[in-house]
Amino acid sequence: MSDKEKQEYFDIITEKAETLIEALPYIRDFNNKKVVVKYGGSAMLDKHLEESVIKDVALLKLIGMQPIIVHGGGKEISRWLDKTGKKTEFADGLRITDKDTMEIAEMVLNYINKNLVQMVEKLGVKAAGISGKDGGMLRAVKKKPGGRDIGYVGDIQSVNTDIIDTLLANDFIPVIAPVGMDDSGNTYNINADDAACSIAAAIYAEKLAFLTDVEGVCMNPDDKNSLISVLDLNEANKLIEGGVISGGMLPKVVNCINAVNAGVNRVHILDGRREHCLLLEFFTKKGIGTAIIGDDSGRYFNEN
């Protein structure tokens, strides 16, 4: 190895060591803290990205955090409905779900669920796949947008955390499919974002991370360089009122605000199309997405 090659090698390993040192205070502060990862979007459709996300979650577990995965599956459900010749219809952005559609949706979500469990287990980390029906976790009622009956689409009324607490206490990563049940035993498809928010609030999560197909909240949606790293609730509401946050980003940010108001310490909007987005956001000073916090006092030491 030449002197130049030696120097390049030492530069690379020094940079890696500095990255680990940078992560040290975050690893210390997040030890044993609960983190909910809402997994969906393009990261679920790309095998390479899927593996990246699962490796991130496994690493969070191995360094002492308590991650919980809540996953969606809307695009895969639509694909299977097409295969069976069933038409996919939406009302106000919600899938109209008759009994047959609900059966297909639950089947697909269960398949995704067990596939994610398998990927985690291959990394030597224990995982258990469940749905909101297990242990009466997600109690739901029929959602009726604008008073319209759109079938087996549910609103979460309560969250029973017993099964999550049991799995965490026994060193498992819970992997949760967003399916709920009402008092009469009817099954409901639940929006995965809503499920993640409700679960994160119920377990008093330190963090809730939404993996999306956008970089985060930008001052100018057409300029990626205008990404806002941290927003407190007051700032987020002002951007909504001013029309800066609108369109498809609006419901994402509203979900984040609701989660913070419900007791989650910090909610992240991350671009799931970027490899290792969770590690880059959680363990580096600047991060790569947008974090929404309760108030200015919730900023980290490097954000003041």
N, C-alpha and C positions, 0 to 999 in steps of 0.2 A: 504494500500500500504506500503510495507516494505521500509526501508531506501535505500536499494540497488535499488529497483524498482523506487523510487523517483529520485535517482541520474541518473539512465538510462534515465528516462523521461526528466529530465532537460538537460542532455547531448544532447538528440535528438533535443529538441526545441532550444537550444543554437546554435547547428550546422545550423539549419534552419534560425535562425536570422542572423548568420554570412554570410550565402549564400545571403540573401537579402541585407545586407550591401555591400557585394562584388559587387553586381549588380548595386548598386546605381549610381556610376559615369557613367556607360554605359546607364542606363535609362535616366539620365539627358542629356547626349550628343546626344542620338538618338531621343529625344522628337520631334515629328512632322516630322521626317525624313521618306522618302519613302524607302521601302524595298520590293524587288521583290523576291518571293520564287518560284523557278522552281520545281514543284512537279511531281515526277515520280518514276520509278524503283519499288523495292520490297515493298516500303512503300504504294504503291497504291493497292497492292494485298493482304495485311494483314490488316484485319479490325482493329485490336488492334493498329497497327502502324499508320494506317490512322487516327484514332481518336486522337492519340498522336500529330501528325502533325497539325491537325486542332485546337486542344487545344492550341498549341504553337502559331499559327498564331492569334487566337482570343486574347490570352494574349498580344501579341505584340500590337494589336489594343487598348486594354483596358488600357495599360500603356502609351499610347500617340504616338505610332508610326503609320505609314500609310502603312500597308502591302498590297501587290498585289500578287495574286496567278496566275501563269501560269502553266497549267497542260498538261501532255502528255496523252497517252492512247494506245501506240503501241501494247502492249501485248493483251489488251482487243479487239482491232480492229482485230488482227490476230485470236483471239478466235471466234469472230463473223463471220469472213470470212470463217473459217473452218465450222461453223454451216450451212452456206448457200451453202457450197460445192465449194466455190471459192478458188482457189489456191493463196497462198501468195508468191509473187516473189520479190526479191530485186536486185538492181543494185548499186554497190558502197555503200552499207549500206542503200540505200533509197528504200522505198517501191514503186514498180511499180504500179501506180494508174490510172486505167481506170475510166470511168464515174461511173460504178456500184460500184467499190471499194470506190470511193470518197463519194458516197451517204451513204455507210455503215459506212465509217470512220466518217463522219460528224454526223451521227445518234449516234454512240457510244460516240464520244466526247461530244455531247450535253447531253447525259445521265450522263456521268461522271461529267460534269460541274454542272448540277442541283443537283446531289447527294452531291457534295461538298458544294454547297450553303446551302442545307438543313442541313448539319452537322454544319455549322457555325451558322446558324440561331437558331438551337437548343440550342446553348450556349449563346443566348441572344445578339448576335452581328449581325449587319446588313450586308448582302452580296448580290451582284448582279452578276448573271452569264451572260457572254457575250462571243462572239467570235470575232476574228479579222475582221469579216465582218461588225460588228455593228459600225455605225458611220464612216465607211471607215477607221477603225483603222489600219489594216495591208494591205497595198497596195502591191500586189505581181506580179511577172512575172514568167513564166514557167522556172523551173530549168532544165538545160540540161547538166548533168555530162558527160564530154568527148564528148559533142556534141550529145549525145543520147537523144531522146525524151522518157521520162518515164511516161508521162501522166500528171495528175493534181497534180504535186509536185511543190511547189512554193519557190521562193527566195523573201525575203522582200526587197522592194524598198524604202518604206517610212512608217513612223508611225505617225498617227494623234492621238494625246493624248487627244483630246477634251472630249471624253466620259469617259476616266479614270479620268481626272481632275474633271469632274462634279460629278462622283461617290465619289471620295475622299472628295470633298468639302461638300458633303451631308452625310458624315460619313459612307459610305459603304466600304466594302472590295470588290474590283473587282476580280472576278474569271474568268480567260480568257482561252478559248479554242484556240489552235493554227491553226486557219483556216483563210485564207486570200482571197482576191478577186482582180482581175485585172480590168483594165479600161473598159473592155467589159462585166464585170459581171460574168466572169468564177470563179469558186471556186477552191481553192488550199489547199492541205494539207501541212502544214509547220512544219519543225522540231521544237519541243518544246524548245530545248536549244537555237536555233537561235531566236525564238520568244521572249524568256525571255531576251536575250542579247539586242535585238533591243529595246524592251519596256523599259528596265532598263536604257539604254542610253538616250532614248527620254525623259524620265521623270526626268533625272538627279538623279537617285536613289543613296542613301547613300550606300546601300548594295544590292548585288544579291547573293542569296544562291541556289546552285544546290544540291538537295537531290539525292544522287546516291547510288550505291551498293558497294562502296569502302570507306575505312576510310579517304582517302585524298591522298596527294602526299607523298610517302615514298622514302627515299634515297635508300632503298633496298625493292623492291616490295614484297619480301618474308618475310620481317620482319616488323610486325606492329609497333614495338617499334621504328622504324626509321622514324616515321611520322614527317613531317616538318610542324610546326604550321603557320609560316608566310613566304611568298616569295614575294620579290619585282620583278618587271618586268625583271630587269637585271638578277637576280638569276634564275628566271623561264626560260628565254631564254637560259641561260648557261646549265641548266639541260636538256633542249630539245636537244641542240647541242651535249651534252655529252652522249645522249642516255639513261639517267636516266629516263626521262619521255618519254614513248613510248607506243606502243600498244593502248589499249582502253583508257588509261589515256590521250594520246596525244590530241585527239580532244576536250576533256573536258578542258584541260589547255589552249589550243589555244582559245577556246570560252571565257575563263576567261580573257586572255590577251586582246582579242579584246574588251571585255566589259570595262576593265579598260582604254584602249586607247581611248574608245568612251566617257569616262567621269564618269563611275561608280567608286565611291571612293574605294570600297573594295568588292571583290568577294570571296565567300566561297564554297569550295567543302566539303560536309558533307555526312556522312554515314546515310542515311535515315532509315536504319535498327535499329538504336539506338533510343530508346524512348527519346523524348524531345531534340533531337539533336540541334534544333534551339536555344533553351534557353541556353543550355550548351555552345554553340559556341559564342553566342552574349554576354552573361552576366557573364561569368567566366574568370578569368585571363588567363588561359592556353588554354581554348577552347578544342574542340575534333576533329576538322578537319583541313583543310589547308585554310588559307586566302591569297589571292593574291592582292597586293597593287601596286600603281604606282611607288613609290620610297621609300627610307628608311625613309624619313621625314613623311610618312603616318603611321608609326608604332604608336601603342598606348603607353601610359605611362609605361605600364608594359612589353613592348616588346623590349625595348632598351637594 
